[in-house]
Amino acid sequence: MTGQRRKAVRVRAKKGRSASSQRWLTRQLNDPYVAAARRAGYRARSAYKLMELDDRFRFFRPGMAVIDLGAAPGGWTQVAVDRVGEQGRVVGIDLLPMDPVPGAHLIQVDFLDPASPSRLVAALGRQADLVLSDMAANATGHRATDHLRIMGLLEAAVDFAAGALKPGGAFVGKVFQGGTEKSLLDLLKRDFALVCHAKPPASRRESAELYIVATGFRGGRA
């Protein structure tokens, strides 16, 4: 993303507003990606993370079938719809309610519900070319606990992808620094031809998040 430097916005302290809320509001008002997302009509600045990852790894193609796990508020879903075009198919799932995204089929349910995988596959109507996961558990403030929780979601997403993807498909998922567990990384390397960690420019420097991009799915597990 390119843009001109803007004068920093200063936020006046307000009675009842916590220091952390003050910092968050200041950061949001001075974030060029937040401003760019608002101008472009994307629901979240995270849309630029997905676009930057795709610009680097080229996992989107017109006409693809895509499943977006943890889709709310819909920024990644919007990007997916844009990049697969009218001949593509996009299905998103989240526990939180979402406003409709034109061109996408949305399901409001917990992804960890045992019935969710079959609902997603049925809604897509064919094998997926790409599975996306920007899922993240609510932070507890305890780094080790938060890492375990995000890893649990990532493991569930990878397991789902192994059953939903067609050969040659791709997976993109969020993880936090602290390392992808070796067992999961070994599993990804077994199932995919290429596995990389990446931090897109739109990801804030102070953020611990990383993304795993796995391409060249080798087919269903034995």
C-alpha positions in Angstrom: 0.0 0.0 0.0 1.3 3.4 -0.9 0.2 6.7 0.7 1.2 10.2 1.7 2.3 11.0 5.2 -0.3 12.6 7.3 -0.2 14.8 10.3 -0.6 12.7 13.4 -3.9 12.9 15.1 -3.8 13.6 18.8 -6.7 12.3 21.0 -7.6 14.2 24.0 -8.0 12.3 27.2 -11.6 11.7 28.3 -12.9 11.0 31.7 -13.8 7.4 32.1 -11.6 6.3 29.2 -8.8 3.9 30.2 -5.2 4.4 29.2 -5.2 1.3 27.0 -8.4 2.6 25.3 -6.7 5.9 24.7 -3.7 4.2 23.1 -5.9 2.0 20.9 -7.9 5.0 19.7 -4.8 7.0 19.0 -3.3 4.1 17.1 -6.5 3.6 15.0 -6.8 7.2 14.1 -3.2 7.3 12.9 -3.1 4.0 11.1 -2.8 4.4 7.3 -4.2 1.0 6.7 -7.3 1.8 8.8 -7.8 4.9 6.7 -7.2 3.0 3.4 -9.7 0.3 4.4 -12.3 2.9 5.1 -11.8 4.6 1.8 -11.8 1.3 -0.2 -14.9 0.0 1.6 -13.1 -2.9 3.3 -14.5 -3.8 6.7 -11.1 -4.3 8.4 -7.5 -3.3 7.9 -6.7 -7.0 7.9 -7.9 -7.1 4.3 -4.6 -5.6 3.3 -2.7 -8.4 5.1 -4.4 -11.0 2.9 -3.8 -8.9 -0.3 -0.2 -8.5 0.6 0.2 -12.2 1.2 -1.4 -13.0 -2.1 0.7 -10.4 -4.0 3.7 -12.3 -2.7 2.6 -15.9 -2.9 -0.1 -15.8 -5.6 -2.5 -18.3 -4.0 -5.7 -16.8 -5.4 -6.9 -17.5 -9.0 -10.1 -16.6 -10.8 -12.8 -19.2 -10.4 -11.5 -20.7 -7.2 -13.6 -22.3 -4.4 -12.5 -20.7 -1.1 -13.4 -21.3 2.6 -12.8 -18.4 5.1 -12.6 -19.6 8.7 -13.1 -16.9 11.3 -14.5 -14.6 8.7 -16.0 -11.7 10.8 -16.1 -8.9 10.2 -15.6 -9.8 6.6 -12.5 -8.1 5.3 -10.8 -11.3 4.2 -14.1 -12.5 2.7 -14.4 -9.3 0.6 -10.8 -9.8 -0.7 -11.5 -13.4 -1.5 -14.7 -12.5 -3.5 -12.8 -9.8 -5.4 -9.9 -12.1 -6.3 -11.8 -15.2 -7.4 -14.3 -13.2 -9.5 -17.9 -14.0 -10.5 -17.0 -17.6 -11.4 -15.6 -18.3 -8.0 -17.2 -19.5 -4.8 -16.6 -18.2 -1.3 -18.0 -19.5 2.0 -17.2 -17.8 5.3 -17.9 -19.0 8.9 -17.8 -17.3 12.2 -19.3 -17.5 15.6 -20.1 -13.8 15.5 -22.8 -12.3 13.3 -21.8 -10.7 10.0 -23.5 -8.3 7.6 -23.9 -10.0 4.2 -20.9 -9.9 1.8 -22.1 -9.8 -1.8 -20.9 -12.8 -3.6 -20.2 -14.9 -0.5 -22.2 -17.5 1.5 -21.9 -16.9 5.2 -22.6 -19.3 8.1 -22.9 -18.1 11.7 -21.7 -21.0 13.9 -18.8 -22.1 16.0 -16.2 -23.6 13.7 -15.3 -26.1 16.5 -18.9 -27.5 16.4 -18.6 -31.1 15.2 -21.2 -30.4 12.5 -19.4 -27.3 11.1 -17.0 -29.1 8.6 -19.8 -30.9 6.8 -21.8 -27.7 6.7 -19.0 -25.8 5.1 -18.2 -28.5 2.5 -21.9 -28.8 1.6 -22.2 -25.0 1.3 -19.2 -24.8 -1.0 -20.5 -27.6 -3.2 -17.1 -28.9 -4.3 -13.6 -29.4 -3.0 -11.9 -26.3 -1.9 -9.0 -24.7 -3.8 -8.0 -22.5 -0.8 -8.7 -22.5 2.9 -8.1 -19.3 4.9 -8.0 -19.0 8.6 -7.6 -15.7 10.5 -9.1 -17.2 13.6 -7.9 -16.0 17.0 -9.1 -16.8 20.5 -9.9 -13.9 22.8 -6.6 -12.9 24.5 -6.2 -13.7 28.2 -3.0 -11.5 28.6 -1.0 -14.6 29.5 1.3 -15.2 26.5 1.8 -18.9 26.9 -1.9 -19.5 27.3 -2.8 -17.3 24.3 -0.2 -19.2 22.2 -1.7 -22.5 23.1 -5.2 -21.3 22.3 -4.2 -19.9 18.9 -2.3 -23.1 18.1 -5.3 -25.1 18.9 -7.4 -23.2 16.4 -4.7 -23.5 13.8 -4.4 -27.2 14.3 -8.2 -27.5 13.9 -8.0 -25.4 10.7 -5.2 -27.5 9.2 -7.0 -30.7 10.0 -10.1 -29.3 8.3 -8.1 -28.2 5.3 -6.6 -31.7 4.8 -10.1 -33.1 4.4 -11.6 -30.2 2.3 -8.8 -29.2 -0.1 -8.4 -30.6 -3.6 -4.9 -31.7 -4.7 -2.8 -28.6 -5.5 -4.8 -26.5 -3.1 -3.5 -24.0 -0.5 -3.8 -23.0 3.1 -3.2 -19.7 4.8 -3.5 -19.4 8.6 -2.6 -17.1 11.4 -0.2 -18.0 14.2 1.6 -16.1 16.9 5.3 -15.8 17.3 6.5 -18.3 19.8 6.9 -20.8 17.0 4.6 -23.2 15.1 4.7 -26.4 17.0 7.2 -28.8 15.3 4.6 -31.6 15.0 2.2 -29.3 13.2 4.9 -27.9 11.0 6.0 -31.4 10.1 2.5 -32.3 9.3 2.1 -29.2 7.0 5.4 -30.1 5.2 4.2 -33.6 4.7 0.8 -32.4 3.2 2.0 -29.4 1.2 4.9 -28.9 -1.3 5.9 -25.5 0.1 5.4 -24.1 3.6 6.5 -20.6 4.6 6.1 -18.2 7.5 5.4 -14.6 6.5 4.6 -11.2 8.2 2.9 -8.9 5.7 3.6 -5.2 5.9 0.1 -4.5 7.1 0.7 -6.5 10.2 1.7 -4.0 12.9 5.4 -4.3 13.9 4.6 -4.7 17.6 2.1 -7.5 16.8 3.2 -11.1 17.5 1.2 -12.5 14.6 2.6 -14.4 11.7 1.0 -16.2 8.8 1.7 -19.7 7.5 1.3 -20.0 3.8 1.2 -23.6 2.5 0.8 -24.4 -1.2 0.7 -27.5 -3.4 -1.5 -29.7 -1.3 -0.5 -33.3 -2.0 -4.0 -34.9 -1.5 -6.0 -36.5 1.3 -4.3 -38.1 4.2 -4.1 -41.8 4.4 
